[in-house]
């Protein structure tokens, strides 16, 4: 019985981590940074986001689709790792960044206006990679792939 319960728990965890990833590139003034991102498009995917994840690879993230554009408010409830949130316009330009969002916080983290997407990456990555408002995010969502 314990083995069956363990197997079921392992399978559920594997499925949660097994969502397909897509390539995404952030172009800063001096470099291009490649990521593999999970894509959150459905209400269920957006609601769950990166909750309950104990870690995330340095070059991974989650891209939330809010097209055609809206004012977005996020929070960190049940999120175990610090995150940087990049609020992105419909052309792929970064509108604003919230850095190092605090795990478990229920404080509202909002865009500075209507955005088409939000990219969550590991907390501190924006500073480490020199990512700033105005930089370009390339992904199929924005129709700006080279």
C-alpha positions as CSV (number, residue, x, y, z in Angstrom):
1,X,0.0,0.0,0.0
2,X,2.8,2.4,0.8
3,X,4.5,1.6,-2.4
4,X,1.3,2.4,-4.4
5,X,0.9,5.7,-2.5
6,X,4.5,6.7,-3.2
7,X,4.2,5.8,-6.8
8,X,1.0,7.9,-7.2
9,X,2.7,10.9,-5.4
10,X,5.8,10.5,-7.6
11,X,3.7,10.4,-10.8
12,X,1.7,13.5,-9.8
13,X,4.9,15.4,-9.1
14,X,6.4,14.3,-12.4
15,X,3.4,15.4,-14.3
16,X,3.5,18.8,-12.6
17,X,7.1,19.2,-13.7
18,X,6.7,17.7,-17.1
19,X,4.9,20.5,-18.8
20,X,6.4,21.2,-22.2
21,X,8.9,24.0,-22.4
22,X,9.4,26.5,-25.2
23,X,12.4,28.6,-26.2
24,X,12.4,32.3,-25.3
25,X,15.2,34.9,-25.7
26,X,15.6,38.2,-23.9
27,X,17.7,40.7,-25.7
28,X,19.4,43.3,-23.5
29,X,21.6,46.1,-24.7
30,X,24.7,43.9,-24.7
31,X,23.6,40.2,-24.8
32,X,21.0,37.6,-25.6
33,X,19.8,35.3,-22.8
34,X,18.1,32.1,-23.7
35,X,15.4,30.5,-21.5
36,X,13.2,27.5,-21.7
37,X,9.7,28.5,-20.4
38,X,6.5,26.8,-19.5
39,X,3.5,28.5,-21.1
40,X,0.5,29.4,-18.9
41,X,-2.5,30.1,-21.1
42,X,-5.5,28.5,-19.4
43,X,-7.1,29.9,-16.3
44,X,-6.0,26.8,-14.3
45,X,-2.4,27.2,-15.5
46,X,-2.4,30.9,-14.7
47,X,-3.9,30.3,-11.3
48,X,-1.3,27.6,-10.3
49,X,1.7,29.2,-11.9
50,X,4.9,28.2,-10.2
51,X,3.2,27.4,-6.9
52,X,4.7,24.5,-4.8
53,X,8.0,24.4,-6.9
54,X,11.0,23.9,-4.6
55,X,13.5,25.0,-7.3
56,X,13.8,26.0,-10.9
57,X,16.7,25.7,-13.3
58,X,18.6,29.0,-13.8
59,X,17.5,29.2,-17.5
60,X,13.9,28.2,-17.0
61,X,10.7,30.3,-16.3
62,X,7.0,30.5,-16.9
63,X,5.3,32.8,-19.4
64,X,1.7,33.9,-18.7
65,X,-0.5,34.9,-21.6
66,X,-2.7,37.9,-21.0
67,X,-3.4,38.9,-24.6
68,X,-4.6,41.2,-26.0
69,X,-3.5,43.1,-23.0
70,X,-4.7,44.0,-19.5
71,X,-3.6,45.4,-16.2
72,X,-2.2,42.4,-14.3
73,X,-1.9,41.7,-10.6
74,X,0.0,38.7,-9.3
75,X,1.0,37.4,-5.8
76,X,3.3,34.8,-4.3
77,X,0.8,32.7,-2.3
78,X,2.1,29.1,-2.1
79,X,5.2,30.0,-4.2
80,X,8.3,28.6,-2.5
81,X,11.0,30.4,-4.5
82,X,11.8,34.1,-5.0
83,X,10.9,35.3,-8.5
84,X,11.5,38.2,-10.8
85,X,8.4,39.2,-12.7
86,X,8.8,40.8,-16.1
87,X,5.7,42.6,-17.3
88,X,5.7,42.6,-21.1
89,X,3.9,44.6,-23.8
90,X,2.4,43.1,-26.9
91,X,5.5,43.8,-29.0
92,X,7.7,41.9,-26.6
93,X,9.2,45.0,-24.9
94,X,9.5,44.8,-21.1
95,X,7.2,47.5,-19.5
96,X,8.3,47.0,-15.9
97,X,10.0,44.5,-13.6
98,X,9.3,43.4,-10.0
99,X,12.5,42.0,-8.6
100,X,12.9,39.3,-6.0
101,X,9.2,38.7,-5.1
102,X,9.0,37.3,-1.6
103,X,7.9,33.6,-1.3
104,X,4.4,33.1,0.3
105,X,3.6,36.9,0.2
106,X,0.0,37.8,-0.5
107,X,1.0,41.4,-1.4
108,X,-0.2,42.5,-4.8
109,X,2.5,42.8,-7.5
110,X,1.1,44.8,-10.4
111,X,2.0,45.9,-13.9
112,X,2.4,49.6,-14.6
113,X,-0.4,49.5,-17.1
114,X,-1.8,47.0,-19.7
115,X,0.5,44.1,-20.6
116,X,0.2,41.1,-22.9
117,X,2.3,38.8,-20.8
118,X,4.2,38.2,-17.6
119,X,7.5,36.2,-17.5
120,X,8.5,34.7,-14.1
121,X,12.2,33.8,-13.7
122,X,14.3,33.1,-10.7
123,X,14.7,35.9,-8.3
124,X,17.8,37.9,-8.9
125,X,18.2,36.8,-12.5
126,X,17.1,40.2,-13.9
127,X,19.9,42.0,-12.0
128,X,22.5,39.2,-12.7
129,X,21.7,39.3,-16.5
130,X,21.3,43.0,-16.8
131,X,17.6,42.7,-17.9
132,X,15.8,46.1,-17.7
133,X,12.6,47.8,-18.9
134,X,12.7,48.4,-22.6
135,X,14.6,45.1,-23.3
136,X,13.1,42.8,-25.9
137,X,11.6,39.4,-25.2
138,X,11.4,37.2,-28.3
139,X,8.8,34.4,-28.2
140,X,6.1,33.1,-30.6
141,X,3.5,34.8,-28.3
142,X,4.7,38.2,-29.5
143,X,5.2,37.3,-33.2
144,X,8.7,38.6,-33.1
145,X,10.9,35.6,-33.7
146,X,13.8,36.2,-36.1
